[in-house]
Amino acid sequence: EPDLRSSRPPPKTMAVAPDAFDFLLTQLASVHRMEVGRASEAAKRLSKENEVLSNEIRALKNPAAAVNGGRGSSVMETGK
């Protein structure tokens, strides 16, 4: 049984001139910086949203604790 890996032709490669390679590398670096910037802005936005939601959750928990004598559980949770 012949080995199929050795019977396949080698993959075709494309030669790239050094100046074209430098151009492509510069373009890739530019795109990478842009994407990192977008990700950073998204992370900042999500962090702010997380802070707002955490504050809202904290505010919702506090009145429930005050109503139940500071036990922190609601009437529905205790089954009373």
N, CA, C and O of each residue as an XYZ file, in Angstrom:
320
protein
N       0.851     -1.185      0.000
C       0.000      0.000      0.000
C       0.893      1.243      0.000
O       1.705      1.415      0.909
N       0.754      2.104     -0.998
C       1.635      3.282     -1.079
C       1.300      4.302      0.008
O       0.150      4.435      0.428
N       2.322      5.010      0.445
C       2.154      6.070      1.435
C       1.635      7.309      0.708
O       2.326      7.879     -0.137
N       0.395      7.723      1.048
C      -0.235      8.851      0.351
C       0.470     10.165      0.647
O       0.474     11.069     -0.189
N       1.068     10.279      1.829
C       1.744     11.536      2.166
C       2.932     11.790      1.250
O       3.191     12.933      0.873
N       3.652     10.739      0.891
C       4.826     10.940      0.048
C       4.457     11.095     -1.427
O       5.265     11.595     -2.210
N       3.245     10.673     -1.822
C       2.859     10.774     -3.219
C       2.240     12.125     -3.562
O       2.088     12.448     -4.740
N       1.882     12.915     -2.563
C       1.311     14.238     -2.827
C       2.415     15.213     -3.215
O       3.524     15.161     -2.684
N       2.094     16.100     -4.147
C       3.095     17.119     -4.493
C       3.228     18.113     -3.334
O       2.275     18.322     -2.583
N       4.381     18.712     -3.195
C       4.552     19.681     -2.106
C       3.632     20.881     -2.322
O       3.324     21.223     -3.464
N       3.189     21.524     -1.243
C       2.296     22.676     -1.414
C       3.004     23.795     -2.171
O       4.209     24.005     -2.031
N       2.223     24.500     -2.969
C       2.795     25.607     -3.730
C       3.042     26.779     -2.795
O       2.201     27.104     -1.957
N       4.172     27.397     -2.939
C       4.498     28.572     -2.138
C       4.672     29.754     -3.066
O       5.032     29.607     -4.234
N       4.411     30.918     -2.527
C       4.535     32.118     -3.332
C       5.704     32.933     -2.788
O       5.772     33.226     -1.594
N       6.587     33.281     -3.649
C       7.701     34.130     -3.244
C       7.199     35.562     -3.126
O       6.454     36.042     -3.980
N       7.612     36.234     -2.064
C       7.209     37.622     -1.846
C       8.471     38.463     -1.788
O       9.410     38.149     -1.058
N       8.479     39.520     -2.557
C       9.628     40.425     -2.560
C       9.762     41.073     -1.184
O       8.757     41.325     -0.520
N      10.993     41.346     -0.752
C      11.193     41.936      0.577
C      10.409     43.223      0.816
O       9.882     43.428      1.910
N      10.325     44.089     -0.190
C       9.578     45.334      0.016
C       8.082     45.066      0.158
O       7.400     45.741      0.929
N       7.576     44.091     -0.579
C       6.166     43.722     -0.431
C       5.928     43.087      0.932
O       4.900     43.329      1.564
N       6.874     42.279      1.381
C       6.768     41.663      2.697
C       6.740     42.739      3.781
O       5.921     42.678      4.698
N       7.628     43.715      3.679
C       7.638     44.817      4.651
C       6.318     45.568      4.634
O       5.797     45.923      5.691
N       5.773     45.813      3.454
C       4.486     46.497      3.337
C       3.390     45.687      4.020
O       2.598     46.227      4.792
N       3.351     44.385      3.729
C       2.327     43.531      4.337
C       2.481     43.466      5.854
O       1.492     43.476      6.586
N       3.708     43.401      6.313
C       3.962     43.373      7.749
C       3.522     44.680      8.409
O       2.964     44.666      9.506
N       3.772     45.796      7.748
C       3.342     47.098      8.264
C       1.819     47.177      8.310
O       1.245     47.678      9.277
N       1.171     46.681      7.259
C      -0.297     46.680      7.223
C      -0.857     45.799      8.340
O      -1.814     46.174      9.017
N      -0.261     44.642      8.521
C      -0.706     43.732      9.578
C      -0.552     44.380     10.950
O      -1.444     44.274     11.792
N       0.574     45.050     11.178
C       0.799     45.730     12.453
C      -0.228     46.830     12.662
O      -0.706     47.030     13.778
N      -0.566     47.538     11.611
C      -1.560     48.604     11.700
C      -2.931     48.042     12.066
O      -3.616     48.575     12.939
N      -3.321     46.971     11.398
C      -4.602     46.335     11.690
C      -4.601     45.807     13.126
O      -5.596     45.935     13.839
N      -3.496     45.222     13.539
C      -3.391     44.697     14.897
C      -3.564     45.813     15.925
O      -4.303     45.645     16.896
N      -2.895     46.949     15.725
C      -3.035     48.090     16.644
C      -4.477     48.567     16.698
O      -4.991     48.889     17.770
N      -5.135     48.612     15.530
C      -6.521     49.054     15.469
C      -7.423     48.091     16.247
O      -8.290     48.520     17.007
N      -7.212     46.804     16.054
C      -8.023     45.808     16.753
C      -7.766     45.830     18.255
O      -8.697     45.666     19.043
N      -6.524     46.028     18.656
C      -6.207     46.130     20.088
C      -6.894     47.357     20.671
O      -7.404     47.305     21.790
N      -6.913     48.451     19.932
C      -7.612     49.659     20.377
C      -9.100     49.419     20.544
O      -9.695     49.851     21.531
N      -9.698     48.737     19.590
C     -11.132     48.413     19.685
C     -11.402     47.524     20.882
O     -12.364     47.745     21.616
N     -10.566     46.525     21.086
C     -10.749     45.617     22.215
C     -10.589     46.353     23.536
O     -11.310     46.081     24.496
N      -9.651     47.279     23.584
C      -9.436     48.060     24.799
C     -10.656     48.924     25.106
O     -11.093     49.005     26.254
N     -11.198     49.564     24.082
C     -12.402     50.386     24.281
C     -13.582     49.524     24.718
O     -14.353     49.925     25.590
N     -13.725     48.357     24.126
C     -14.811     47.453     24.519
C     -14.633     47.004     25.962
O     -15.607     46.911     26.709
N     -13.403     46.728     26.356
C     -13.138     46.308     27.734
C     -13.477     47.429     28.717
O     -14.037     47.169     29.782
N     -13.141     48.671     28.366
C     -13.480     49.809     29.232
C     -14.993     49.956     29.349
O     -15.524     50.178     30.437
N     -15.681     49.830     28.214
C     -17.141     49.962     28.221
C     -17.778     48.866     29.069
O     -18.686     49.133     29.856
N     -17.306     47.642     28.908
C     -17.847     46.533     29.684
C     -17.547     46.683     31.168
O     -18.366     46.317     32.011
N     -16.383     47.217     31.487
C     -16.032     47.449     32.880
C     -16.984     48.461     33.513
O     -17.426     48.280     34.647
N     -17.299     49.535     32.770
C     -18.247     50.535     33.276
C     -19.634     49.925     33.442
O     -20.306     50.171     34.444
N     -20.070     49.123     32.455
C     -21.374     48.467     32.552
C     -21.411     47.528     33.751
O     -22.418     47.461     34.456
N     -20.330     46.811     33.983
C     -20.243     45.899     35.113
C     -20.361     46.666     36.425
O     -21.046     46.224     37.347
N     -19.695     47.812     36.505
C     -19.754     48.633     37.713
C     -21.180     49.127     37.963
O     -21.657     49.097     39.097
N     -21.858     49.581     36.910
C     -23.236     50.055     37.042
C     -24.141     48.922     37.515
O     -24.950     49.101     38.426
N     -23.999     47.753     36.885
C     -24.834     46.614     37.267
C     -24.541     46.155     38.693
O     -25.460     45.785     39.424
N     -23.288     46.175     39.087
C     -22.932     45.807     40.459
C     -23.574     46.759     41.450
O     -24.086     46.333     42.486
N     -23.548     48.059     41.133
C     -24.184     49.048     42.005
C     -25.690     48.833     42.080
O     -26.285     48.965     43.150
N     -26.305     48.503     40.950
C     -27.748     48.244     40.937
C     -28.081     47.015     41.773
O     -29.059     47.019     42.522
N     -27.284     45.976     41.651
C     -27.517     44.758     42.439
C     -27.364     45.058     43.925
O     -28.176     44.620     44.740
N     -26.329     45.797     44.270
C     -26.110     46.176     45.668
C     -27.306     46.966     46.208
O     -27.751     46.734     47.332
N     -27.820     47.894     45.405
C     -28.965     48.707     45.821
C     -30.216     47.850     45.988
O     -31.025     48.091     46.884
N     -30.372     46.854     45.126
C     -31.537     45.969     45.240
C     -31.438     45.060     46.458
O     -32.460     44.731     47.060
N     -30.251     44.657     46.825
C     -30.065     43.769     47.979
C     -30.273     44.512     49.294
O     -30.817     43.935     50.236
N     -29.862     45.758     49.387
C     -29.930     46.487     50.644
C     -31.351     46.645     51.172
O     -31.566     46.374     52.354
N     -32.338     47.065     50.376
C     -33.693     47.178     50.929
C     -34.237     45.828     51.386
O     -34.957     45.774     52.383
N     -33.920     44.746     50.699
C     -34.390     43.421     51.098
C     -33.812     43.045     52.450
O     -34.508     42.447     53.270
N     -32.570     43.378     52.697
C     -31.941     43.069     53.981
C     -32.577     43.884     55.092
O     -32.762     43.377     56.198
N     -32.919     45.154     54.816
C     -33.520     46.011     55.828
C     -34.925     45.522     56.194
O     -35.312     45.560     57.362
N     -35.688     45.062     55.194
C     -37.050     44.592     55.433
C     -37.042     43.319     56.272
O     -37.937     43.117     57.092
N     -36.049     42.465     56.077
C     -35.996     41.164     56.763
C     -35.120     41.198     58.001
O     -34.577     40.167     58.398
N     -34.977     42.323     58.599
C     -34.204     42.402     59.827
C     -32.729     42.155     59.638
O     -32.055     41.690     60.557
N     -32.204     42.464     58.443
C     -30.777     42.334     58.205
C     -30.320     40.932     57.873
O     -29.119     40.694     57.750
N     -31.250     39.991     57.722
C     -30.851     38.614     57.404
C     -30.434     38.469     55.959
O     -29.724     37.521     55.621
N     -30.856     39.386     55.086
C     -30.432     39.378     53.694
C     -31.218     38.449     52.807
O     -30.923     38.361     51.615
N     -32.214     37.745     53.336
C     -33.023     36.871     52.476
C     -34.425     37.439     52.393
O     -34.917     38.045     53.345
N     -35.049     37.246     51.277
C     -36.397     37.757     51.093
C     -37.402     36.793     51.685
O     -37.060     35.661     52.029
N     -38.613     37.230     51.803
C     -39.678     36.383     52.333
C     -39.884     35.182     51.435
O     -40.106     34.075     51.925
N     -39.813     35.382     50.124
C     -40.009     34.268     49.193
C     -38.905     33.240     49.340
O     -39.173     32.043     49.233
N     -37.669     33.664     49.583
C     -36.561     32.723     49.695
C     -36.687     31.855     50.940
O     -36.294     30.689     50.925
N     -37.236     32.417     52.027
C     -37.332     31.652     53.279
C     -38.589     30.806     53.326
O     -38.709     29.922     54.174
N     -39.530     31.065     52.424
C     -40.755     30.281     52.385
C     -41.765     30.730     53.420
O     -42.744     30.021     53.653
N     -41.572     31.868     54.046
C     -42.512     32.358     55.069
C     -43.605     33.180     54.434
O     -44.488     33.677     55.132
